[in-house]
Amino acid sequence: MRDLKSPTLDKSHDTAPVKSWDLLTFDRLLTAPVIHIIYWSGLGLIILAGFAVVGAAVGLTLRGDGIAEKLIAFPALVIGALIVLIMALLWRALCEFYVAIFRISDDLRALRETERPEA
């Protein structure tokens, strides 16, 4: 019986040198490493949005003269923080989806290579 080890656990194909022909024929995909860079960049922007929410709530509190502004600032801070948290979770899910799609592609390529008859 053949050893059908999951290619996602076997990282030996990731350390192989990238040949220019593999890049031109799309035999090796570069999107998976790029997704990690995109994820961290997007997460940084979401964190900046979180700082903006905190700054807006503090600014609303400091700028307002009455108690109404102070009462509005706290719910704005809480709702803004929840929105930032939801954005971070959705961003993570979207990036994980793309990584899963490309891992499925790697798995299918590995299965196709194991199914080829050796001549």
N, C-alpha and C positions, 0 to 999 in steps of 0.2 A: 504494500500500500504506500502511496506517495505521501510525503510530508507536506501538508498544506498549511504551513505556518502562516499566520497572518502577516502580511507585509508591513502593517502599521507597527507591529512589534519588532520587526527586523529592520533596523536602521542602516543596514549595510549599503543599501542603494542610495542613501542620502550622502554618504561620504565619498562616493565615486566622483572622479573629476567630471566636470560638465564639459561635454564636447560641443563644439559649435554646431555640428550636424544635428545633435539631439535638440538643440534650441531652435534650429531652423525647421525641423520636421515635427516639432511639438511632442517628441517622445518623452521629454522631461519637462515638467511644468514648473515654472518659477513663482507661481502665484501663491503657493502655501507660505513660503518665507515672507513674501511681501505683505500678506494678510496680517502677520504679527506686527509689522511696522505700522500698518494702517490702524490696527486695533489700539496700539499704545498712543498714537497721535490723536485718534478720536476720543480716547479716554482722557487725555490731557485737555482737550477742548471741553469735555463735559465737566471736568474739575474746575476749569476756568469759569464755566457757567455757574457752578456752585458758589464760587467766590463772588460772582456778580449778584447772586441771590442774597447772600449774606450782606454784601455791601449795600444793596438796595433796601433791605430791611433795617439796617443800622442807619442809613441815610434818612429813611422815612421817620424813624424814631427821633433822630437829632434835629431834623428840620421842622417837625411839627411842634406847634405851640400847645395844643390841647391834648387831652387824654385820648381822644378818638384816634389820632395818628399812632399813638403808642399801642392801642388795642388792635389796630389794623396790622401793625408791623409784625406781631408775633404769629398770627395765622399765615401771613405772607411768607414768613421765614419757614414755617413748618411745611406749608404746601409747596414752596419752592424746593425745599430739601427733598421732599418726597418725589417731586417731578424729576429732579436730578438723579435720584436713586433709580427710578424707573427707567430713565434714559440710559443709565450705565448698564442696567440689566438687559435692556433691549439691544444695546450696542454689542454686548458680549454674546447674546444669542445669535445676532446676525453674523458676527464674525465666526462663531463656532459652526454655524450652518455652512458658510463658505469653506471652512477647513474640512468639514465632514464631506462635502461634495468632492473636494480634491483628493481626500483620502480614499473615497470610493473609486475615483479614477485610478489611483495608484494600485488599489486592490484588484481592480479589473485588469489592469495591465499585467500585474504579477500572475494572475490566474491565466491570462492569455498566453504568457510566456511558459507556464508550466504545462499547458495543454498542447503546446507545439510538439509534434513528434521529432525526436532527435534523429538526425540523419547522419 
